[in-house]
């Protein structure tokens, strides 16, 4: 009888660091220009008023203000007002 389990495929994968994706600044928070609001793969969240969309789909603030989340036509928009 062996002393360790035979993990198979799951034990053969190399461990990788997480990509730190997700919402960084939530609704109601005050932000400055250039603050990253969301890091994402694809456009789960769409840019609204006062925000911009980066090359890797990062949404950031283009003006200072308060973060708001709105849903319209089954899309979630992030705005800075």
GROMACS elastic network, one bead per residue, 0.5 to 0.9 nm:
[ bonds ]
;  ai    aj funct       b0    kb
    2     5     6  0.72019   500
    2     6     6  0.87458   500
    4     7     6  0.86218   500
    5     8     6  0.88374   500
    6    11     6  0.84276   500
    7    10     6  0.60917   500
    7    11     6  0.52075   500
    7    12     6  0.79374   500
    8    11     6  0.59289   500
    8    12     6  0.68908   500
    9    12     6  0.52504   500
    9    13     6  0.70546   500
   10    13     6  0.61039   500
   11    14     6  0.82035   500
   17    20     6  0.87675   500
   18    21     6  0.81111   500
   20    39     6  0.77254   500
   21    24     6  0.83659   500
   21    38     6  0.74945   500
   21    40     6  0.55830   500
   21    41     6  0.80093   500
   22    37     6  0.87082   500
   22    38     6  0.56640   500
   22    39     6  0.52378   500
   22    40     6  0.60159   500
   23    26     6  0.67185   500
   23    36     6  0.88104   500
   23    37     6  0.60977   500
   23    39     6  0.64832   500
   23    40     6  0.81983   500
   24    36     6  0.67481   500
   24    37     6  0.51236   500
   24    38     6  0.54485   500
   24    39     6  0.73899   500
   25    28     6  0.87867   500
   25    29     6  0.67286   500
   25    30     6  0.87348   500
   25    31     6  0.81672   500
   25    35     6  0.84736   500
   25    36     6  0.73920   500
   25    38     6  0.71428   500
   25    67     6  0.76076   500
   26    29     6  0.60963   500
   26    37     6  0.76106   500
   26    67     6  0.68033   500
   26    68     6  0.79176   500
   26    69     6  0.83897   500
   27    30     6  0.87336   500
   27    66     6  0.75478   500
   27    69     6  0.61581   500
   27    78     6  0.86551   500
   28    66     6  0.57427   500
   28    67     6  0.53409   500
   28    68     6  0.62517   500
   28    69     6  0.89386   500
   29    65     6  0.83891   500
   29    66     6  0.55555   500
   29    67     6  0.56768   500
   29    68     6  0.84066   500
   30    64     6  0.75128   500
   30    65     6  0.55639   500
   30    67     6  0.64675   500
   30    80     6  0.86501   500
   31    34     6  0.84539   500
   31    35     6  0.63123   500
   31    36     6  0.89831   500
   31    37     6  0.88493   500
   31    61     6  0.74006   500
   31    63     6  0.82741   500
   31    64     6  0.55808   500
   31    65     6  0.56377   500
   31    66     6  0.61865   500
   31    67     6  0.72170   500
   31    80     6  0.80588   500
   32    35     6  0.58233   500
   32    61     6  0.70215   500
   32    62     6  0.81794   500
   32    63     6  0.65645   500
   32    65     6  0.67811   500
   32    66     6  0.89872   500
   33    60     6  0.80129   500
   33    61     6  0.52618   500
   33    62     6  0.50772   500
   33    64     6  0.50718   500
   33    65     6  0.84073   500
   34    51     6  0.89709   500
   34    60     6  0.58030   500
   34    61     6  0.50683   500
   34    62     6  0.58869   500
   34    63     6  0.75658   500
   34    64     6  0.85337   500
   35    59     6  0.88257   500
   35    60     6  0.55284   500
   35    61     6  0.53827   500
   35    62     6  0.81197   500
   35    64     6  0.88459   500
   36    39     6  0.74635   500
   36    58     6  0.72195   500
   36    59     6  0.62109   500
   36    61     6  0.65701   500
   37    51     6  0.88367   500
   37    58     6  0.76236   500
   37    59     6  0.55876   500
   37    60     6  0.52310   500
   37    61     6  0.69853   500
   37    67     6  0.84219   500
   37    78     6  0.83503   500
   38    45     6  0.78958   500
   38    57     6  0.85058   500
   38    58     6  0.57314   500
   38    59     6  0.52301   500
   38    60     6  0.71050   500
   39    56     6  0.82056   500
   39    57     6  0.70414   500
   39    59     6  0.67623   500
   39    60     6  0.89710   500
   40    43     6  0.69704   500
   40    44     6  0.71835   500
   40    45     6  0.81335   500
   40    56     6  0.76163   500
   40    57     6  0.60420   500
   40    58     6  0.60274   500
   40    59     6  0.83163   500
   41    44     6  0.76535   500
   41    56     6  0.71304   500
   41    57     6  0.64063   500
   41    58     6  0.82218   500
   42    45     6  0.84242   500
   42    56     6  0.78387   500
   42    57     6  0.59573   500
   42    58     6  0.89317   500
   43    46     6  0.58794   500
   43    47     6  0.88489   500
   43    57     6  0.62220   500
   43    58     6  0.86203   500
   44    75     6  0.79969   500
   44    76     6  0.74595   500
   45    57     6  0.89618   500
   45    59     6  0.81169   500
   45    75     6  0.71816   500
   45    76     6  0.52775   500
   45    77     6  0.57904   500
   45    78     6  0.68644   500
   46    53     6  0.80514   500
   46    57     6  0.88960   500
   46    59     6  0.77527   500
   46    75     6  0.71401   500
   46    76     6  0.60790   500
   46    78     6  0.63158   500
   47    50     6  0.81508   500
   47    51     6  0.55711   500
   47    52     6  0.59708   500
   47    53     6  0.62874   500
   47    59     6  0.63376   500
   47    60     6  0.83341   500
   47    76     6  0.86378   500
   47    77     6  0.56026   500
   47    78     6  0.53749   500
   47    79     6  0.66450   500
   48    51     6  0.57939   500
   48    52     6  0.78185   500
   48    69     6  0.89342   500
   48    70     6  0.88589   500
   48    77     6  0.54015   500
   48    78     6  0.51716   500
   48    80     6  0.76453   500
   49    52     6  0.84949   500
   49    62     6  0.89150   500
   49    77     6  0.87531   500
   49    78     6  0.75804   500
   49    80     6  0.61012   500
   49    81     6  0.71558   500
   50    60     6  0.86929   500
   50    61     6  0.60773   500
   50    62     6  0.52914   500
   50    63     6  0.56305   500
   50    64     6  0.81805   500
   50    65     6  0.84646   500
   50    78     6  0.87640   500
   50    79     6  0.57626   500
   50    81     6  0.66702   500
   51    59     6  0.65506   500
   51    60     6  0.54932   500
   51    62     6  0.50618   500
   51    63     6  0.73563   500
   51    78     6  0.73726   500
   51    79     6  0.60245   500
   51    80     6  0.63960   500
   52    58     6  0.81147   500
   52    59     6  0.56117   500
   52    60     6  0.53971   500
   52    61     6  0.63491   500
   52    62     6  0.62674   500
   53    56     6  0.80505   500
   53    57     6  0.56506   500
   53    58     6  0.56552   500
   53    60     6  0.66265   500
   54    57     6  0.50438   500
   54    59     6  0.62299   500
   54    60     6  0.75361   500
   55    58     6  0.70885   500
   59    78     6  0.81771   500
   61    64     6  0.70510   500
   61    65     6  0.85289   500
   61    67     6  0.87885   500
   61    79     6  0.81446   500
   61    80     6  0.66286   500
   62    80     6  0.80985   500
   63    80     6  0.70615   500
   63    81     6  0.82145   500
   64    80     6  0.71377   500
   64    81     6  0.77419   500
   65    80     6  0.54142   500
   65    81     6  0.51000   500
   66    79     6  0.80852   500
   66    80     6  0.52440   500
   66    81     6  0.53595   500
   67    78     6  0.70091   500
   67    79     6  0.58078   500
   67    81     6  0.66711   500
   68    77     6  0.82696   500
   68    78     6  0.58374   500
   68    79     6  0.52898   500
   68    80     6  0.62515   500
   68    81     6  0.74177   500
   69    76     6  0.67825   500
   69    77     6  0.57584   500
   69    79     6  0.64823   500
   69    80     6  0.89965   500
   70    75     6  0.82591   500
   70    76     6  0.56966   500
   70    77     6  0.52251   500
   70    78     6  0.65417   500
   70    79     6  0.79372   500
   71    74     6  0.62845   500
   71    75     6  0.54851   500
   71    77     6  0.60945   500
   71    78     6  0.89193   500
   72    75     6  0.54029   500
   72    76     6  0.65687   500
   72    77     6  0.75782   500
   73    76     6  0.84327   500
